[in-house]
């Protein structure tokens, strides 16, 4: 590997290092627990005209996640098509990245009782986080050749767990020993930690924008050309195209379902520990920090496993382990058991995500990477809509989050059944031979692709 290629791969991986701070400290560890402390102990009642819903901190957090990723999921395929056509993946990635970092920085302003203000900032920041991912993922087929795509994808996740874990470790120290850092109280130390995520994210994203090249195309646009109209036309054309890629479609549906379970575990773990087990912030953040540290080598181990038993087999192994994890979570009673659970999650979390991303990259036409990764974003983001939404509803209706966590077994089992129908060799062959496939174009766009 030549030095320039090493720098390109390193710079691409550094974006995982940058934005994983949001995934760990804001989405998973610190903000969920802090948000629960802002909501009145008896919960709140949401009203919309004659309708009302009494909900808890867990429910509010789940609904906030669902709303933010719904908006992103609806926009992702159109934005991905535009990015592919215009060669502007970096522009879209830049916009979502620094919008998300900006709103995250403003979490410093959240004071006691400001649960609604906190939720608005979180939703806006999460839109930036979720919206950036299809454009970041779309660089993967350009950065890595097909033979190393599993390894590079796993390396990116490993960078993410290292970066997110390092900052989270610093946050644990700042919150636990806030007086040593000259911070007067724990609440202010939490707000400083949350704001620092925005700085970290924006700073370490810079190498990608400097050193990762982007394949650009030049097209003559006809008079009256509209990117919006082109984007929606291409969106529906891609929907029709999935009928031609049978194995890609089976994988996408399987991923939608099993990733629903994975994302729900990640996003609801801290608030589950707080509300169901009554664990303190030190235990919750410490467990998630341990999860990050174990996930780093775990991502690399499963990347190597994928090279031995193929990507599909490695994903199957992780799904079997996920079934065991959520079953064990239902019976948790102590902080020690929560620590043990966190260790197992860390072992398989990075592998299941990284291999899924690389497997999808092997099944798509390379010259439409951003467009198809937009659809990958639909599956992953819609997974983040329904899982937390169901978790919140089951928790509110049964008044017991344990009932919500055990329901996730179904997502993993159904995901395994659907994944078993994917023929990887046939899917790879079709992706490579259909790269230059001619699709029917809407009026005024026929000569543009």
N, C-alpha and C positions, 0 to 999 in steps of 0.2 A: 504494500500500500504506500503510495507516494505521500510525501509530507503535506501537499495541498489537500489531498483527500482525507488525511487524518484530521486536518484542521476543520474541514467541512463537517465531518461526522462529529467531531468534538463540539463544534458550535451548535449543530442541530441538537445534540444531547443536552447542551447547556440550557436550552429552553425548558426541558423537563425539570432540570435543576431549579430554574427560576419559578415556574408557575406551580410546582408541587408544594411550595410554601403556602399557597392559597388552599390547596386541597387538604393539607395537614392541619395547619393552625386555624384557618378560618372555617373551612367546610366540615372538618372532622373532629378537631380536638378542643380548641379554646372557645370559639364563638358559640357553639351549641350550648356549652355549660354556662357561659356568661349570659347568653340570651335567656336561658331558663331562669336565671336569677332576676332578670328584668320583668318577667311576666308575673302578675299577682298569683299567689299560691293557689287560689281557687280557680285559676284560669280566667278566660275572658269570653265574652259573647260577641260574635261577629254578626253584624246586621246588614242586610241589603234589601231595602224596602220592607215588605212584609215577612221576608225570610230571615231567620236567625240560626246561628250555630254556636253552641257552647263548646269550647275547645280548650285544650291544655297547651302548655309550652311545647310538648312533643308534637301535637297536632299543628300548631302554628308553624313550627320549623319545617315540618313535612310539607305543608301546603305552600310555604314560601319557596322551597326547592322546586316543587312541581311547577309552580307558575313561571319561575325564571327559565327553567329548561324547556318548557313548552314554547315560549317565545323564540328561543334559540333554535329549537328543533324545526319549527316551521320555516325559519329563514335560511337554515344551513344549506339545503341543496341548491337553492337559487343563488346564494352567495358563492357557493363552490363552483357552479357552472360559470358564473361571471369571472371568477378568478382564473379558471382554466382558459377561458377565451381571451381575456385581456392580458394574461400573464401578470396578474396583480395580486398573487397570493400574499406577498409580503405586505402590501398596503392594507389588506383586510386584517391580516394578522396583527399588524402594528396598531390599527384602530381599536380592535377588541382588547388587545393586551393593555394598552395604556389607559383606556376607559375603565377597564376592570381594576387596574392598579390605583387609579385616581379615587374611585369610590371606596376601595379598601382602605386607603389612607385616611379617609374621612370617618372611619369607624372610631377614631380617637375622640370624636365629639360626642359619642353616645354616653349619656349619663344614666343614673339610677331611674328606673321607671320608663325609659325611652324605648320600650320594646317595638313600637311601630316604626320609629325612626331607624332603629337598628335593622329591622326587617327590610325596610326600603333600601337601605345601603347594601345589605347583603344580597338582595335580589338583583340590584344593578351590578354589583361586583361579580356575581355568579353568571350573569349574562355575558360579561366580558370574558370570564374564564371559560365557560362552555362554548362561546362563539369563536374563540381563538383555536380550539382544538382541531376542527376539520381542516383548517389551513395549515396548521403545524403538521398534522398527520400526512397531508398531501405531499409534503416534501420527502417523505420516506422513500418512495420508489425512485426519486431523483438522486437521493443521497447514497442509497445502498443498491448494489447489484443484487439480482434475484438470489444468488447463492448465499449471500450474507445478510439477507433481510431479517431473518429471525434473530440473528445475533445483534445487529444494530438496533432493532426494536427493543430487545431485552436490555441492551446497554443504555438506551434512552431512559427506560423505566428505572434502571439501577441508579443513574444520575439523579432522577427525580426523587427516589427514596433517600438518597444520600443528602441532597440539598434540603428537601423538606424536613428530614430527620435532624440535620445539623441546626437549622433555625429553630425547630421545635425544642431541641435540647437547650438552646440559649434561652428560649421563652420559659421553660421550666425553671431555670435558674433565676431569671428575672422576677417571676411571680413568687417563687418560694422564698427567695432572699432579696425581696425588693428594697429593704432598708439598706443592704450592702451596696446596692446600685444607686442609692440616694433618692429612691422613689418613696414618697410619703405613705402610700397605702396600696393594698393589693388591687383595688379597682383601677387605679391609674396605671399600674404596671401591666394589667391586662389590656388596657386601651393602647398603651405604647406598643405592646407586642403585636396587636392587631394592625396598627398603623405601619409597623416595620415590614409587614408582609408586602404592602404596596410598594415600598422602596426596593425591597429584595427582588420582587417580580420584575419591576421596570429595569433595574440595573443589570441583572444577569440575563435578561432577554437580548441585550445589545449584541453579543457575538453572532447570533443567528442573522440579525439584520445586516451585519457587516460582512460576514464571510460565507454564508450559505448562498450559492448562486441559484437563480430562478430561471427556468426555461421560458423564454418569451416568444410569442408569436405575433406576427404582423398581419392584419387583415384590412382590406378596404371595406369600410362600412357604407352601405347604401344610404341614400337620402331618407331621412325619417327614421333611421335605425334607433332602437331603444334597448338599452341594456336590460331594463326591467322586463320588457316584452320578450326579449331573447331569453332571459333567465327563466321565466315561467314556461316558455315553449320548450326549452331544453329540459326543464324539470319533468314535464309530462312525457317527453320523449324518452327520458331515462327510465321512467316508470314502465313504459312499454318494453324497453330494452331488457329489463330483468327477466322477461319471459324467455329470452334467448340464452340467458346464463343460468341454467337450472341449478347448478351446484352453488353458485354465488347466492342465489335467492334462498336456497335451503339454509346456507350458513347464516345469512343475514337474519332470517326469522329465528333461527336457533339462538343467535347472539342476542337478539332483542329480548328473548325470554330469560336466558340464564344471566345476562348482564343486569337485568332488572333486579335479580336477587343480590348480585354482587354489589351493585351501587347502593342498594338499600342498606345492606350491612355496613358499608363504609360510612354512609352519611348519617345513619341513625345510631351508631354504636355508642357514642359519647352520651347522647341524651337518653338512650336506653339505660345505660349504666347509672345515670343520675336519677332517673325517675323510677326505674324498676328495682334497682339495688341500693339506691341511696349512697352511692360512692362519692367521695370528695374529689375536688378538681385535681389534686396531686396524683391520686390513683388513676384517674381517667387519662390525664395527659401523659403520665408515665407509661401506662400500658400502650397508648397509641405511639409513643416514642419508640418503645421496644418493637412494636409492629413495624415501624419504618425501618429500624435497623436490621431486623430479620428479613424484611422484604427485599432489601438490596441484594444480598447473595441469593435469595430465593428466586428473584427474576433471572439471574444469570444461570442458576442451576436448571430451571425449567427451560431456558433457552438452549442449553446443552442437551437436555432431555429431548427437546423437539427435534434436534439434529439426529438423535438416535432412533426414536420411535415415530418420527414425523409430528408435525404441528397438531394434527387432528387427534392423535393418540395422547399427546401431552395435555391437551385441553380436557379430554375425557377424564384423565387422572385427576385434574384439579376440580372438576365438577363433582366427582365422587367424594372428594375431601370436603367440598363446600356443603354437601348434604350432611355429613357428620358434624360440621361446625355449627350449623344453625340448629340442629337437633340438640346438641350439647348446650347451646345458648338458652334454650327453653328451661333447662334445669339449673341454671346458675343460681347460687345462693350467697356466695362470698366474694371478697375482693381477690383472693388467691385464684379462684376459678376464672375470674375475669382476666387475670394476668395470663393464665394458661391458654384461654381462648384467644387472646391477642397474639400469642406466639404462633399458634396454628394459622391464624389469618395472615400474619406476616409471611409465613412460609410459602403460601400459595397465591397471595394476592397479586404480586408482580408478574408471576408466571402466567396466570390466567388472562391478565389484561394484555401483556406484551405479545404473547403468542397469538391471541385473537386478532390483534392489529396486524401482525405480519402475515397471518393466514389470509386475511381479507386482501392485503396488498398483493398476494400471489394470484388471486382470482379475478382481479379487475384489469380492464384494458389500461395499459400504462399511460397512454396519451390523454386519458380522461380522468386522471388521478383525483384532482380536486373535486370534480363532479361526483365521482363515485364515493369519495371519502365524505362528501356532503351527505350522501345517503347512509354512510356508516355513522355519521354524526346523528342522523335521524334515529337510527336504532339505539345508539348509546344514550342519546338525550331523552328519547321517549321512554327508555328504560328508567331513567331518573325521574320521569313524571309519574308513572303508574305505581312503581314500588313504594316510594314515600307516601303517595296519596292513599294507597291501600293501607299502608302501615298506620297513617294518621287516622283513617276512618275506623279501622279495627280497634285501635287503641281507644278512640273516643266512644265507640259503641259498646265495647266490652269492659272499658275502664281497666284494661290489663295489657300492657305492651308485650307480655310473653306470648299471648295468642297471636299477635302480629308477627313476631319473629319466627315462630315455628311454621307459619304458612309459607315461608320462603322455600321450603323443601320442594314444593311443587314446581317452582320456576326452574330449579336445577335438574329435576328428573325429566321434565318435558324438553328442556334444552338438550339433554343428552340424547333423547330419542330422535329429535330432529337432526342433530349433528351427525348421527350415525348414517343418515341418508346422503351425506356429502361425499362425492367421489373426487378427491383432490387431483388426481392425474388428469381426469377428463376436464375438470374445471380450469386447471392451468393451461392445458392445450387449447381450450376454447378462447381463453383470455389472450393468449399470444397470437392466435391466428385471426382473431376478430378485431385486432387493435385498429385497423384501418376501415372498419365496417362503415358502410354508407347508410345513414338513416335519412328518412324523408325529412325535409326542412320546412319550416313555416315560410310563407311568402316573404320575400325580401332578405332571407337569411341563407338561401340555398347555396350561394357561392362563398360562404364565409368559413366553412369547415372542410 
